[in-house]
Amino acid sequence: MVKEFYFKGKKLDELKKMELEDFTKLLPTRKRRTIKRGFTEAQKILLKKIDETISGKRKKPIRTHCRDMIILPKMVNMLIHVHNGKSFVVVQIPKESLGMRLGELILTRSRVQHSAPGVGATKSSSAISVR
């Protein structure tokens, strides 16, 4: 039996039917104030693209630089290409990420992997076996 998802005591279907104003009352203060202040132009364009995708008018994938966009209920289970500073990374938005920002789902820094000691390394570091 699959456990049902709840966000602040509300099911996902209820959240999708809610008005934006009612949904913001469920968010923490900082995010509530951000939405109350109004969306930026780039965020408005992203919301327009999401609405077009939901209605079926848009076939192309959604690409955005808006890492500060708060994830709303209508964005759940969508594929969005979010820019990480170098390239666009595809994200399928899970329902557990409601209220988070898009940038929290994408890493901007890759892990550094060093191979062998470089030029000018000390004698002790060059003695380490290279695998």
N, C-alpha and C positions, 0 to 999 in steps of 0.2 A: 504494500500500500504506500503510495507516494504522499509525502507530507505536503500539505497545501501551503502556498506562500502568502504571508501577511506582511504588510508594511504599516506599522503603527496601528494595527488592529483592523486594517481594511484589506480586502482581497483585491487582486489585480484588476478584475473586471469593474469593481466599484471605483478604483482609482482612475481607470480610463474614461469612465462616464463623468467624473468630477470636473468641475470648472477649475481653471488654473489657480484662481484665488483660494478655493477650498483646499487644493493640494498644497499650496504654499504654507498653509497653517500647520501642516504636518511636518514641515522641514525645520531644521535647526535655524537659529536666529540669523546667522551670517548669510545663509543661502536664501532665507525668506526675504531679507532686506535687499539682496541682489536682484531677485525677481520683482520685488515691489518697485524698485527704482526704474525698471524697464529694461528691455533687451537692447543690445547694441545693434547696429545695422547688419553686421555680419551674422549675428545670432538670429535676426529676423529672416535673413536670406536662408539660413540653415533650416529654420522652422518651416519656411515656405516649401523648401525642397522635400522635407519629411512629409508634409501634408500632400504634396503631389505624388510621392511614392505610395502613400497609403491609399490614395484615391485611384491609383493605377495610371496616372497620366505620365509619369516619369519612369523610364526604363533604365537610364544610366545610373551607376552607383553614386552615392552621395560622398563627395570629398569636401573636407573642411579643415580650416586652420583654427577653428574656435575650440580651443582646449578648455576654455573657461565656461563652456555651456553646461548648465546643470541638466542632468538626465531626467526627463519627464516621462510619465507613464506611456505616452504614445510612441516613445522611442524604443521601448522594450522589444527585444528579439529582432531588431533591425541590424543590417550590415552597414556600417559607416566607416569610411576611410578617413582616419584622423592623422594629421601631420605631426611627426615627432621631431621636427627640426631638420631632417634630412630627406625623409621620404614619407609616403603615406602608408600607414599600417591599418589593415582591415580589422575591425572590431565588431563582434556580434554582441550587442548589449544585453547582458543577463538581467533578470528581474531583481537580483540581489543588489544591483548597483544603482537603484533608484535614489535620487537625491545627491549622488556623487557628481563630480565633474568629469567630462570626457578625458581630460588630461591625466586623471588619476588611473585610467585604464591602460595608458600607453607609457612605456619607459622611454626616456629621452637619451639615456646613456647606456652604451653597451659595455659588457664586461671586458676588462682588459686581460689578455692572455699573453704572457711573455714566453718566448721560446728559449733562447740560449743567452748567456751573458754577452753584452755588447762590447764594442771597442772601448778600451780604457777601464775595463772591469778589474777589480783587485784579483790577486792570485788566488785567494781563498774562494771567491765566487766562481772563478773559472774552473776550479777543481770539481765542482758539482757535476755529477754524471748527467749527460744529455740523453733523454729518452726519445 
